[in-house]
Amino acid sequence: MKLKSILIGMIITFLFTSFSLAEINSKKDADKFLKEYCIDIVAIIEYQYKEQKIYAKNNDWVEFENKGKFIVALADLYNKLCK
């Protein structure tokens, strides 16, 4: 539950910060932003997966599971925004 709260907080912070700084004035600008955002999500998933493999190698199954939950949340976000 703590991980979800952190993820939601990060997303809200990013969205509000992006909204205040974004200069999206057209569908083309929106599509470009969303494409870059989706690439960032995939990069974060990749990084989390690599960390998850380290936890598995060290038999730290609690952290392995936490990383897995975070990856699932990011994958869900990707699925909803990037398809």
PDB file with SEQRES, HELIX, SHEET and CRYST1 records, atoms N, CA, C and O in Angstrom:
SEQRES   1 A   83  MET LYS LEU LYS SER ILE LEU ILE GLY MET ILE ILE THR          
SEQRES   2 A   83  PHE LEU PHE THR SER PHE SER LEU ALA GLU ILE ASN SER          
SEQRES   3 A   83  LYS LYS ASP ALA ASP LYS PHE LEU LYS GLU TYR CYS ILE          
SEQRES   4 A   83  ASP ILE VAL ALA ILE ILE GLU TYR GLN TYR LYS GLU GLN          
SEQRES   5 A   83  LYS ILE TYR ALA LYS ASN ASN ASP TRP VAL GLU PHE GLU          
SEQRES   6 A   83  ASN LYS GLY LYS PHE ILE VAL ALA LEU ALA ASP LEU TYR          
SEQRES   7 A   83  ASN LYS LEU CYS LYS                                          
HELIX    1 AA1 LYS A    2  LEU A   21  1                                  20    
HELIX    2 AA2 LYS A   27  LYS A   57  1                                  31    
HELIX    3 AA3 TRP A   61  LEU A   81  1                                  21    
CRYST1    1.000    1.000    1.000  90.00  90.00  90.00 P 1           1          
ATOM      1  N   MET A   1       0.825  -1.182   0.000  1.00  0.00           N  
ATOM      2  CA  MET A   1       0.000   0.000   0.000  1.00  0.00           C  
ATOM      3  C   MET A   1       0.875   1.254   0.000  1.00  0.00           C  
ATOM      4  O   MET A   1       0.554   2.235  -0.670  1.00  0.00           O  
ATOM      5  N   LYS A   2       1.975   1.224   0.746  1.00  0.00           N  
ATOM      6  CA  LYS A   2       2.892   2.350   0.800  1.00  0.00           C  
ATOM      7  C   LYS A   2       3.479   2.626  -0.582  1.00  0.00           C  
ATOM      8  O   LYS A   2       3.635   3.782  -0.975  1.00  0.00           O  
ATOM      9  N   LEU A   3       3.804   1.569  -1.315  1.00  0.00           N  
ATOM     10  CA  LEU A   3       4.373   1.706  -2.647  1.00  0.00           C  
ATOM     11  C   LEU A   3       3.389   2.378  -3.589  1.00  0.00           C  
ATOM     12  O   LEU A   3       3.776   3.235  -4.384  1.00  0.00           O  
ATOM     13  N   LYS A   4       2.106   1.992  -3.507  1.00  0.00           N  
ATOM     14  CA  LYS A   4       1.085   2.619  -4.342  1.00  0.00           C  
ATOM     15  C   LYS A   4       0.966   4.099  -4.035  1.00  0.00           C  
ATOM     16  O   LYS A   4       0.836   4.915  -4.948  1.00  0.00           O  
ATOM     17  N   SER A   5       1.009   4.453  -2.765  1.00  0.00           N  
ATOM     18  CA  SER A   5       0.911   5.857  -2.366  1.00  0.00           C  
ATOM     19  C   SER A   5       2.078   6.657  -2.932  1.00  0.00           C  
ATOM     20  O   SER A   5       1.897   7.778  -3.407  1.00  0.00           O  
ATOM     21  N   ILE A   6       3.261   6.084  -2.880  1.00  0.00           N  
ATOM     22  CA  ILE A   6       4.440   6.754  -3.418  1.00  0.00           C  
ATOM     23  C   ILE A   6       4.301   6.918  -4.922  1.00  0.00           C  
ATOM     24  O   ILE A   6       4.576   7.989  -5.462  1.00  0.00           O  
ATOM     25  N   LEU A   7       3.872   5.856  -5.599  1.00  0.00           N  
ATOM     26  CA  LEU A   7       3.703   5.910  -7.048  1.00  0.00           C  
ATOM     27  C   LEU A   7       2.671   6.964  -7.436  1.00  0.00           C  
ATOM     28  O   LEU A   7       2.903   7.758  -8.347  1.00  0.00           O  
ATOM     29  N   ILE A   8       1.557   6.971  -6.761  1.00  0.00           N  
ATOM     30  CA  ILE A   8       0.510   7.950  -7.061  1.00  0.00           C  
ATOM     31  C   ILE A   8       1.026   9.366  -6.813  1.00  0.00           C  
ATOM     32  O   ILE A   8       0.763  10.272  -7.604  1.00  0.00           O  
ATOM     33  N   GLY A   9       1.750   9.555  -5.731  1.00  0.00           N  
ATOM     34  CA  GLY A   9       2.335  10.858  -5.443  1.00  0.00           C  
ATOM     35  C   GLY A   9       3.302  11.305  -6.526  1.00  0.00           C  
ATOM     36  O   GLY A   9       3.293  12.464  -6.940  1.00  0.00           O  
ATOM     37  N   MET A  10       4.143  10.372  -6.983  1.00  0.00           N  
ATOM     38  CA  MET A  10       5.093  10.695  -8.046  1.00  0.00           C  
ATOM     39  C   MET A  10       4.364  11.074  -9.332  1.00  0.00           C  
ATOM     40  O   MET A  10       4.735  12.038 -10.002  1.00  0.00           O  
ATOM     41  N   ILE A  11       3.338  10.318  -9.669  1.00  0.00           N  
ATOM     42  CA  ILE A  11       2.598  10.583 -10.893  1.00  0.00           C  
ATOM     43  C   ILE A  11       1.900  11.939 -10.817  1.00  0.00           C  
ATOM     44  O   ILE A  11       1.955  12.724 -11.764  1.00  0.00           O  
ATOM     45  N   ILE A  12       1.249  12.209  -9.697  1.00  0.00           N  
ATOM     46  CA  ILE A  12       0.553  13.491  -9.536  1.00  0.00           C  
ATOM     47  C   ILE A  12       1.547  14.645  -9.607  1.00  0.00           C  
ATOM     48  O   ILE A  12       1.301  15.645 -10.281  1.00  0.00           O  
ATOM     49  N   THR A  13       2.662  14.502  -8.913  1.00  0.00           N  
ATOM     50  CA  THR A  13       3.682  15.551  -8.948  1.00  0.00           C  
ATOM     51  C   THR A  13       4.176  15.772 -10.370  1.00  0.00           C  
ATOM     52  O   THR A  13       4.295  16.910 -10.824  1.00  0.00           O  
ATOM     53  N   PHE A  14       4.462  14.681 -11.070  1.00  0.00           N  
ATOM     54  CA  PHE A  14       4.948  14.789 -12.438  1.00  0.00           C  
ATOM     55  C   PHE A  14       3.906  15.443 -13.335  1.00  0.00           C  
ATOM     56  O   PHE A  14       4.231  16.320 -14.135  1.00  0.00           O  
ATOM     57  N   LEU A  15       2.659  15.017 -13.201  1.00  0.00           N  
ATOM     58  CA  LEU A  15       1.615  15.557 -14.062  1.00  0.00           C  
ATOM     59  C   LEU A  15       1.391  17.044 -13.814  1.00  0.00           C  
ATOM     60  O   LEU A  15       1.255  17.814 -14.764  1.00  0.00           O  
ATOM     61  N   PHE A  16       1.351  17.457 -12.548  1.00  0.00           N  
ATOM     62  CA  PHE A  16       1.142  18.873 -12.257  1.00  0.00           C  
ATOM     63  C   PHE A  16       2.342  19.705 -12.686  1.00  0.00           C  
ATOM     64  O   PHE A  16       2.179  20.807 -13.211  1.00  0.00           O  
ATOM     65  N   THR A  17       3.533  19.193 -12.469  1.00  0.00           N  
ATOM     66  CA  THR A  17       4.730  19.901 -12.902  1.00  0.00           C  
ATOM     67  C   THR A  17       4.765  19.980 -14.416  1.00  0.00           C  
ATOM     68  O   THR A  17       5.056  21.036 -14.977  1.00  0.00           O  
ATOM     69  N   SER A  18       4.473  18.875 -15.080  1.00  0.00           N  
ATOM     70  CA  SER A  18       4.476  18.844 -16.531  1.00  0.00           C  
ATOM     71  C   SER A  18       3.415  19.784 -17.081  1.00  0.00           C  
ATOM     72  O   SER A  18       3.643  20.471 -18.077  1.00  0.00           O  
ATOM     73  N   PHE A  19       2.259  19.815 -16.434  1.00  0.00           N  
ATOM     74  CA  PHE A  19       1.173  20.658 -16.910  1.00  0.00           C  
ATOM     75  C   PHE A  19       1.553  22.128 -16.833  1.00  0.00           C  
ATOM     76  O   PHE A  19       1.263  22.902 -17.744  1.00  0.00           O  
ATOM     77  N   SER A  20       2.204  22.507 -15.738  1.00  0.00           N  
ATOM     78  CA  SER A  20       2.545  23.915 -15.569  1.00  0.00           C  
ATOM     79  C   SER A  20       3.689  24.339 -16.483  1.00  0.00           C  
ATOM     80  O   SER A  20       3.796  25.515 -16.829  1.00  0.00           O  
ATOM     81  N   LEU A  21       4.539  23.404 -16.877  1.00  0.00           N  
ATOM     82  CA  LEU A  21       5.668  23.732 -17.732  1.00  0.00           C  
ATOM     83  C   LEU A  21       5.421  23.401 -19.199  1.00  0.00           C  
ATOM     84  O   LEU A  21       6.126  23.898 -20.078  1.00  0.00           O  
ATOM     85  N   ALA A  22       4.441  22.581 -19.458  1.00  0.00           N  
ATOM     86  CA  ALA A  22       4.208  22.116 -20.816  1.00  0.00           C  
ATOM     87  C   ALA A  22       3.646  23.228 -21.682  1.00  0.00           C  
ATOM     88  O   ALA A  22       2.859  24.065 -21.241  1.00  0.00           O  
ATOM     89  N   GLU A  23       4.072  23.204 -22.900  1.00  0.00           N  
ATOM     90  CA  GLU A  23       3.542  24.136 -23.884  1.00  0.00           C  
ATOM     91  C   GLU A  23       2.871  23.317 -24.982  1.00  0.00           C  
ATOM     92  O   GLU A  23       3.279  23.351 -26.143  1.00  0.00           O  
ATOM     93  N   ILE A  24       1.863  22.601 -24.600  1.00  0.00           N  
ATOM     94  CA  ILE A  24       1.142  21.751 -25.535  1.00  0.00           C  
ATOM     95  C   ILE A  24      -0.046  22.547 -26.067  1.00  0.00           C  
ATOM     96  O   ILE A  24      -0.988  22.864 -25.341  1.00  0.00           O  
ATOM     97  N   ASN A  25       0.029  22.854 -27.336  1.00  0.00           N  
ATOM     98  CA  ASN A  25      -0.995  23.676 -27.955  1.00  0.00           C  
ATOM     99  C   ASN A  25      -1.706  22.978 -29.099  1.00  0.00           C  
ATOM    100  O   ASN A  25      -2.620  23.541 -29.703  1.00  0.00           O  
ATOM    101  N   SER A  26      -1.295  21.762 -29.398  1.00  0.00           N  
ATOM    102  CA  SER A  26      -1.915  21.055 -30.521  1.00  0.00           C  
ATOM    103  C   SER A  26      -1.881  19.549 -30.255  1.00  0.00           C  
ATOM    104  O   SER A  26      -1.198  19.071 -29.349  1.00  0.00           O  
ATOM    105  N   LYS A  27      -2.623  18.836 -31.057  1.00  0.00           N  
ATOM    106  CA  LYS A  27      -2.626  17.375 -30.948  1.00  0.00           C  
ATOM    107  C   LYS A  27      -1.234  16.830 -31.253  1.00  0.00           C  
ATOM    108  O   LYS A  27      -0.798  15.856 -30.639  1.00  0.00           O  
ATOM    109  N   LYS A  28      -0.545  17.450 -32.191  1.00  0.00           N  
ATOM    110  CA  LYS A  28       0.810  17.011 -32.537  1.00  0.00           C  
ATOM    111  C   LYS A  28       1.737  17.147 -31.327  1.00  0.00           C  
ATOM    112  O   LYS A  28       2.530  16.249 -31.046  1.00  0.00           O  
ATOM    113  N   ASP A  29       1.635  18.285 -30.604  1.00  0.00           N  
ATOM    114  CA  ASP A  29       2.438  18.478 -29.390  1.00  0.00           C  
ATOM    115  C   ASP A  29       2.073  17.450 -28.326  1.00  0.00           C  
ATOM    116  O   ASP A  29       2.948  16.908 -27.651  1.00  0.00           O  
ATOM    117  N   ALA A  30       0.784  17.187 -28.180  1.00  0.00           N  
ATOM    118  CA  ALA A  30       0.320  16.214 -27.183  1.00  0.00           C  
ATOM    119  C   ALA A  30       0.829  14.823 -27.522  1.00  0.00           C  
ATOM    120  O   ALA A  30       1.295  14.101 -26.640  1.00  0.00           O  
ATOM    121  N   ASP A  31       0.744  14.443 -28.781  1.00  0.00           N  
ATOM    122  CA  ASP A  31       1.228  13.128 -29.198  1.00  0.00           C  
ATOM    123  C   ASP A  31       2.733  12.988 -28.961  1.00  0.00           C  
ATOM    124  O   ASP A  31       3.206  11.938 -28.524  1.00  0.00           O  
ATOM    125  N   LYS A  32       3.477  14.052 -29.252  1.00  0.00           N  
ATOM    126  CA  LYS A  32       4.926  14.024 -29.037  1.00  0.00           C  
ATOM    127  C   LYS A  32       5.236  13.858 -27.548  1.00  0.00           C  
ATOM    128  O   LYS A  32       6.074  13.037 -27.172  1.00  0.00           O  
ATOM    129  N   PHE A  33       4.557  14.639 -26.702  1.00  0.00           N  
ATOM    130  CA  PHE A  33       4.767  14.530 -25.265  1.00  0.00           C  
ATOM    131  C   PHE A  33       4.433  13.133 -24.761  1.00  0.00           C  
ATOM    132  O   PHE A  33       5.203  12.540 -24.005  1.00  0.00           O  
ATOM    133  N   LEU A  34       3.288  12.610 -25.179  1.00  0.00           N  
ATOM    134  CA  LEU A  34       2.863  11.296 -24.709  1.00  0.00           C  
ATOM    135  C   LEU A  34       3.836  10.214 -25.160  1.00  0.00           C  
ATOM    136  O   LEU A  34       4.110   9.274 -24.414  1.00  0.00           O  
ATOM    137  N   LYS A  35       4.358  10.342 -26.373  1.00  0.00           N  
ATOM    138  CA  LYS A  35       5.338   9.369 -26.867  1.00  0.00           C  
ATOM    139  C   LYS A  35       6.586   9.380 -25.982  1.00  0.00           C  
ATOM    140  O   LYS A  35       7.097   8.323 -25.613  1.00  0.00           O  
ATOM    141  N   GLU A  36       7.075  10.576 -25.642  1.00  0.00           N  
ATOM    142  CA  GLU A  36       8.258  10.683 -24.785  1.00  0.00           C  
ATOM    143  C   GLU A  36       7.963  10.167 -23.381  1.00  0.00           C  
ATOM    144  O   GLU A  36       8.803   9.506 -22.771  1.00  0.00           O  
ATOM    145  N   TYR A  37       6.773  10.467 -22.871  1.00  0.00           N  
ATOM    146  CA  TYR A  37       6.366  10.010 -21.543  1.00  0.00           C  
ATOM    147  C   TYR A  37       6.317   8.484 -21.507  1.00  0.00           C  
ATOM    148  O   TYR A  37       6.763   7.863 -20.542  1.00  0.00           O  
ATOM    149  N   CYS A  38       5.780   7.895 -22.549  1.00  0.00           N  
ATOM    150  CA  CYS A  38       5.683   6.433 -22.613  1.00  0.00           C  
ATOM    151  C   CYS A  38       7.066   5.790 -22.683  1.00  0.00           C  
ATOM    152  O   CYS A  38       7.295   4.735 -22.091  1.00  0.00           O  
ATOM    153  N   ILE A  39       7.969   6.416 -23.395  1.00  0.00           N  
ATOM    154  CA  ILE A  39       9.342   5.906 -23.459  1.00  0.00           C  
ATOM    155  C   ILE A  39       9.973   5.961 -22.068  1.00  0.00           C  
ATOM    156  O   ILE A  39      10.686   5.040 -21.670  1.00  0.00           O  
ATOM    157  N   ASP A  40       9.712   7.040 -21.333  1.00  0.00           N  
ATOM    158  CA  ASP A  40      10.227   7.151 -19.964  1.00  0.00           C  
ATOM    159  C   ASP A  40       9.668   6.044 -19.068  1.00  0.00           C  
ATOM    160  O   ASP A  40      10.398   5.472 -18.259  1.00  0.00           O  
ATOM    161  N   ILE A  41       8.393   5.747 -19.211  1.00  0.00           N  
ATOM    162  CA  ILE A  41       7.783   4.677 -18.413  1.00  0.00           C  
ATOM    163  C   ILE A  41       8.479   3.351 -18.686  1.00  0.00           C  
ATOM    164  O   ILE A  41       8.783   2.604 -17.756  1.00  0.00           O  
ATOM    165  N   VAL A  42       8.732   3.057 -19.956  1.00  0.00           N  
ATOM    166  CA  VAL A  42       9.400   1.803 -20.320  1.00  0.00           C  
ATOM    167  C   VAL A  42      10.824   1.779 -19.750  1.00  0.00           C  
ATOM    168  O   VAL A  42      11.286   0.738 -19.283  1.00  0.00           O  
ATOM    169  N   ALA A  43      11.506   2.904 -19.787  1.00  0.00           N  
ATOM    170  CA  ALA A  43      12.865   2.966 -19.234  1.00  0.00           C  
ATOM    171  C   ALA A  43      12.852   2.701 -17.730  1.00  0.00           C  
ATOM    172  O   ALA A  43      13.730   2.011 -17.213  1.00  0.00           O  
ATOM    173  N   ILE A  44      11.871   3.240 -17.036  1.00  0.00           N  
ATOM    174  CA  ILE A  44      11.766   3.007 -15.594  1.00  0.00           C  
ATOM    175  C   ILE A  44      11.458   1.540 -15.317  1.00  0.00           C  
ATOM    176  O   ILE A  44      12.011   0.952 -14.388  1.00  0.00           O  
ATOM    177  N   ILE A  45      10.578   0.948 -16.121  1.00  0.00           N  
ATOM    178  CA  ILE A  45      10.273  -0.480 -15.968  1.00  0.00           C  
ATOM    179  C   ILE A  45      11.543  -1.308 -16.151  1.00  0.00           C  
ATOM    180  O   ILE A  45      11.804  -2.233 -15.382  1.00  0.00           O  
ATOM    181  N   GLU A  46      12.322  -0.977 -17.161  1.00  0.00           N  
ATOM    182  CA  GLU A  46      13.561  -1.711 -17.415  1.00  0.00           C  
ATOM    183  C   GLU A  46      14.514  -1.600 -16.214  1.00  0.00           C  
ATOM    184  O   GLU A  46      15.100  -2.598 -15.794  1.00  0.00           O  
ATOM    185  N   TYR A  47      14.665  -0.416 -15.678  1.00  0.00           N  
ATOM    186  CA  TYR A  47      15.542  -0.203 -14.537  1.00  0.00           C  
ATOM    187  C   TYR A  47      15.051  -0.992 -13.318  1.00  0.00           C  
ATOM    188  O   TYR A  47      15.844  -1.628 -12.624  1.00  0.00           O  
ATOM    189  N   GLN A  48      13.759  -0.945 -13.068  1.00  0.00           N  
ATOM    190  CA  GLN A  48      13.190  -1.671 -11.931  1.00  0.00           C  
ATOM    191  C   GLN A  48      13.370  -3.182 -12.100  1.00  0.00           C  
ATOM    192  O   GLN A  48      13.633  -3.898 -11.134  1.00  0.00           O  
ATOM    193  N   TYR A  49      13.227  -3.646 -13.318  1.00  0.00           N  
ATOM    194  CA  TYR A  49      13.413  -5.075 -13.596  1.00  0.00           C  
ATOM    195  C   TYR A  49      14.857  -5.503 -13.307  1.00  0.00           C  
ATOM    196  O   TYR A  49      15.098  -6.561 -12.726  1.00  0.00           O  
ATOM    197  N   LYS A  50      15.806  -4.666 -13.720  1.00  0.00           N  
ATOM    198  CA  LYS A  50      17.211  -4.989 -13.454  1.00  0.00           C  
ATOM    199  C   LYS A  50      17.481  -5.037 -11.949  1.00  0.00           C  
ATOM    200  O   LYS A  50      18.197  -5.916 -11.470  1.00  0.00           O  
ATOM    201  N   GLU A  51      16.905  -4.092 -11.211  1.00  0.00           N  
ATOM    202  CA  GLU A  51      17.058  -4.122  -9.753  1.00  0.00           C  
ATOM    203  C   GLU A  51      16.385  -5.362  -9.166  1.00  0.00           C  
ATOM    204  O   GLU A  51      16.900  -5.972  -8.229  1.00  0.00           O  
ATOM    205  N   GLN A  52      15.254  -5.721  -9.712  1.00  0.00           N  
ATOM    206  CA  GLN A  52      14.520  -6.890  -9.229  1.00  0.00           C  
ATOM    207  C   GLN A  52      15.367  -8.149  -9.391  1.00  0.00           C  
ATOM    208  O   GLN A  52      15.358  -9.015  -8.516  1.00  0.00           O  
ATOM    209  N   LYS A  53      16.092  -8.259 -10.490  1.00  0.00           N  
ATOM    210  CA  LYS A  53      16.955  -9.427 -10.696  1.00  0.00           C  
ATOM    211  C   LYS A  53      18.060  -9.491  -9.640  1.00  0.00           C  
ATOM    212  O   LYS A  53      18.443 -10.578  -9.206  1.00  0.00           O  
ATOM    213  N   ILE A  54      18.562  -8.352  -9.234  1.00  0.00           N  
ATOM    214  CA  ILE A  54      19.587  -8.318  -8.186  1.00  0.00           C  
ATOM    215  C   ILE A  54      19.004  -8.824  -6.866  1.00  0.00           C  
ATOM    216  O   ILE A  54      19.638  -9.607  -6.159  1.00  0.00           O  
ATOM    217  N   TYR A  55      17.792  -8.370  -6.541  1.00  0.00           N  
ATOM    218  CA  TYR A  55      17.145  -8.838  -5.308  1.00  0.00           C  
ATOM    219  C   TYR A  55      16.911 -10.349  -5.354  1.00  0.00           C  
ATOM    220  O   TYR A  55      17.060 -11.032  -4.340  1.00  0.00           O  
ATOM    221  N   ALA A  56      16.550 -10.864  -6.508  1.00  0.00           N  
ATOM    222  CA  ALA A  56      16.345 -12.312  -6.632  1.00  0.00           C  
ATOM    223  C   ALA A  56      17.659 -13.056  -6.419  1.00  0.00           C  
ATOM    224  O   ALA A  56      17.701 -14.082  -5.741  1.00  0.00           O  
ATOM    225  N   LYS A  57      18.714 -12.532  -6.998  1.00  0.00           N  
ATOM    226  CA  LYS A  57      20.028 -13.164  -6.849  1.00  0.00           C  
ATOM    227  C   LYS A  57      20.454 -13.191  -5.379  1.00  0.00           C  
ATOM    228  O   LYS A  57      21.121 -14.126  -4.935  1.00  0.00           O  
ATOM    229  N   ASN A  58      20.060 -12.151  -4.627  1.00  0.00           N  
ATOM    230  CA  ASN A  58      20.413 -12.060  -3.207  1.00  0.00           C  
ATOM    231  C   ASN A  58      19.359 -12.687  -2.290  1.00  0.00           C  
ATOM    232  O   ASN A  58      19.441 -12.566  -1.068  1.00  0.00           O  
ATOM    233  N   ASN A  59      18.377 -13.352  -2.882  1.00  0.00           N  
ATOM    234  CA  ASN A  59      17.283 -13.982  -2.134  1.00  0.00           C  
ATOM    235  C   ASN A  59      16.530 -13.003  -1.228  1.00  0.00           C  
ATOM    236  O   ASN A  59      16.051 -13.383  -0.159  1.00  0.00           O  
ATOM    237  N   ASP A  60      16.430 -11.764  -1.653  1.00  0.00           N  
ATOM    238  CA  ASP A  60      15.677 -10.746  -0.915  1.00  0.00           C  
ATOM    239  C   ASP A  60      14.284 -10.667  -1.548  1.00  0.00           C  
ATOM    240  O   ASP A  60      13.999  -9.794  -2.368  1.00  0.00           O  
ATOM    241  N   TRP A  61      13.440 -11.596  -1.143  1.00  0.00           N  
ATOM    242  CA  TRP A  61      12.151 -11.760  -1.806  1.00  0.00           C  
ATOM    243  C   TRP A  61      11.144 -10.668  -1.446  1.00  0.00           C  
ATOM    244  O   TRP A  61      10.198 -10.425  -2.195  1.00  0.00           O  
ATOM    245  N   VAL A  62      11.340 -10.022  -0.323  1.00  0.00           N  
ATOM    246  CA  VAL A  62      10.448  -8.911   0.041  1.00  0.00           C  
ATOM    247  C   VAL A  62      10.656  -7.747  -0.930  1.00  0.00           C  
ATOM    248  O   VAL A  62       9.694  -7.210  -1.480  1.00  0.00           O  
ATOM    249  N   GLU A  63      11.902  -7.366  -1.134  1.00  0.00           N  
ATOM    250  CA  GLU A  63      12.189  -6.280  -2.078  1.00  0.00           C  
ATOM    251  C   GLU A  63      11.883  -6.698  -3.509  1.00  0.00           C  
ATOM    252  O   GLU A  63      11.444  -5.879  -4.317  1.00  0.00           O  
ATOM    253  N   PHE A  64      12.112  -7.961  -3.824  1.00  0.00           N  
ATOM    254  CA  PHE A  64      11.771  -8.483  -5.148  1.00  0.00           C  
ATOM    255  C   PHE A  64      10.277  -8.286  -5.413  1.00  0.00           C  
ATOM    256  O   PHE A  64       9.878  -7.850  -6.493  1.00  0.00           O  
ATOM    257  N   GLU A  65       9.470  -8.611  -4.421  1.00  0.00           N  
ATOM    258  CA  GLU A  65       8.020  -8.460  -4.562  1.00  0.00           C  
ATOM    259  C   GLU A  65       7.629  -6.986  -4.664  1.00  0.00           C  
ATOM    260  O   GLU A  65       6.749  -6.634  -5.450  1.00  0.00           O  
ATOM    261  N   ASN A  66       8.267  -6.132  -3.884  1.00  0.00           N  
ATOM    262  CA  ASN A  66       7.980  -4.699  -3.955  1.00  0.00           C  
ATOM    263  C   ASN A  66       8.284  -4.138  -5.340  1.00  0.00           C  
ATOM    264  O   ASN A  66       7.503  -3.361  -5.888  1.00  0.00           O  
ATOM    265  N   LYS A  67       9.412  -4.531  -5.896  1.00  0.00           N  
ATOM    266  CA  LYS A  67       9.764  -4.095  -7.253  1.00  0.00           C  
ATOM    267  C   LYS A  67       8.742  -4.626  -8.250  1.00  0.00           C  
ATOM    268  O   LYS A  67       8.355  -3.925  -9.185  1.00  0.00           O  
ATOM    269  N   GLY A  68       8.308  -5.864  -8.046  1.00  0.00           N  
ATOM    270  CA  GLY A  68       7.310  -6.456  -8.939  1.00  0.00           C  
ATOM    271  C   GLY A  68       6.005  -5.677  -8.912  1.00  0.00           C  
ATOM    272  O   GLY A  68       5.387  -5.461  -9.955  1.00  0.00           O  
ATOM    273  N   LYS A  69       5.583  -5.255  -7.730  1.00  0.00           N  
ATOM    274  CA  LYS A  69       4.346  -4.465  -7.620  1.00  0.00           C  
ATOM    275  C   LYS A  69       4.498  -3.126  -8.324  1.00  0.00           C  
ATOM    276  O   LYS A  69       3.572  -2.655  -8.985  1.00  0.00           O  
ATOM    277  N   PHE A  70       5.656  -2.522  -8.181  1.00  0.00           N  
ATOM    278  CA  PHE A  70       5.912  -1.245  -8.834  1.00  0.00           C  
ATOM    279  C   PHE A  70       5.907  -1.414 -10.354  1.00  0.00           C  
ATOM    280  O   PHE A  70       5.357  -0.581 -11.073  1.00  0.00           O  
ATOM    281  N   ILE A  71       6.517  -2.487 -10.835  1.00  0.00           N  
ATOM    282  CA  ILE A  71       6.536  -2.772 -12.268  1.00  0.00           C  
ATOM    283  C   ILE A  71       5.117  -2.981 -12.782  1.00  0.00           C  
ATOM    284  O   ILE A  71       4.764  -2.481 -13.850  1.00  0.00           O  
ATOM    285  N   VAL A  72       4.307  -3.711 -12.034  1.00  0.00           N  
ATOM    286  CA  VAL A  72       2.905  -3.943 -12.433  1.00  0.00           C  
ATOM    287  C   VAL A  72       2.150  -2.620 -12.528  1.00  0.00           C  
ATOM    288  O   VAL A  72       1.384  -2.403 -13.466  1.00  0.00           O  
ATOM    289  N   ALA A  73       2.370  -1.730 -11.547  1.00  0.00           N  
ATOM    290  CA  ALA A  73       1.693  -0.426 -11.568  1.00  0.00           C  
ATOM    291  C   ALA A  73       2.132   0.397 -12.774  1.00  0.00           C  
ATOM    292  O   ALA A  73       1.304   1.035 -13.425  1.00  0.00           O  
ATOM    293  N   LEU A  74       3.422   0.385 -13.072  1.00  0.00           N  
ATOM    294  CA  LEU A  74       3.914   1.117 -14.237  1.00  0.00           C  
ATOM    295  C   LEU A  74       3.392   0.509 -15.539  1.00  0.00           C  
ATOM    296  O   LEU A  74       3.039   1.233 -16.470  1.00  0.00           O  
ATOM    297  N   ALA A  75       3.347  -0.804 -15.596  1.00  0.00           N  
ATOM    298  CA  ALA A  75       2.838  -1.473 -16.792  1.00  0.00           C  
ATOM    299  C   ALA A  75       1.365  -1.146 -17.003  1.00  0.00           C  
ATOM    300  O   ALA A  75       0.920  -0.976 -18.138  1.00  0.00           O  
ATOM    301  N   ASP A  76       0.613  -1.059 -15.918  1.00  0.00           N  
ATOM    302  CA  ASP A  76      -0.799  -0.693 -16.014  1.00  0.00           C  
ATOM    303  C   ASP A  76      -0.941   0.732 -16.529  1.00  0.00           C  
ATOM    304  O   ASP A  76      -1.786   1.002 -17.382  1.00  0.00           O  
ATOM    305  N   LEU A  77      -0.123   1.641 -16.020  1.00  0.00           N  
ATOM    306  CA  LEU A  77      -0.125   3.020 -16.490  1.00  0.00           C  
ATOM    307  C   LEU A  77       0.219   3.069 -17.975  1.00  0.00           C  
ATOM    308  O   LEU A  77      -0.433   3.773 -18.746  1.00  0.00           O  
ATOM    309  N   TYR A  78       1.236   2.325 -18.367  1.00  0.00           N  
ATOM    310  CA  TYR A  78       1.647   2.270 -19.776  1.00  0.00           C  
ATOM    311  C   TYR A  78       0.489   1.752 -20.634  1.00  0.00           C  
ATOM    312  O   TYR A  78       0.180   2.312 -21.686  1.00  0.00           O  
ATOM    313  N   ASN A  79      -0.139   0.684 -20.169  1.00  0.00           N  
ATOM    314  CA  ASN A  79      -1.237   0.087 -20.925  1.00  0.00           C  
ATOM    315  C   ASN A  79      -2.388   1.066 -21.113  1.00  0.00           C  
ATOM    316  O   ASN A  79      -3.030   1.073 -22.163  1.00  0.00           O  
ATOM    317  N   LYS A  80      -2.654   1.890 -20.109  1.00  0.00           N  
ATOM    318  CA  LYS A  80      -3.766   2.824 -20.184  1.00  0.00           C  
ATOM    319  C   LYS A  80      -3.455   4.061 -21.015  1.00  0.00           C  
ATOM    320  O   LYS A  80      -4.350   4.618 -21.652  1.00  0.00           O  
ATOM    321  N   LEU A  81      -2.207   4.495 -21.018  1.00  0.00           N  
ATOM    322  CA  LEU A  81      -1.858   5.742 -21.702  1.00  0.00           C  
ATOM    323  C   LEU A  81      -1.174   5.579 -23.046  1.00  0.00           C  
ATOM    324  O   LEU A  81      -1.237   6.472 -23.890  1.00  0.00           O  
ATOM    325  N   CYS A  82      -0.532   4.461 -23.246  1.00  0.00           N  
ATOM    326  CA  CYS A  82       0.406   4.367 -24.373  1.00  0.00           C  
ATOM    327  C   CYS A  82      -0.028   3.408 -25.476  1.00  0.00           C  
ATOM    328  O   CYS A  82       0.762   3.110 -26.372  1.00  0.00           O  
ATOM    329  N   LYS A  83      -1.225   2.934 -25.435  1.00  0.00           N  
ATOM    330  CA  LYS A  83      -1.660   2.010 -26.484  1.00  0.00           C  
ATOM    331  C   LYS A  83      -2.427   2.730 -27.552  1.00  0.00           C  
ATOM    332  O   LYS A  83      -2.872   2.109 -28.518  1.00  0.00           O  
TER     333      LYS A  83                                                      
END                                                                             
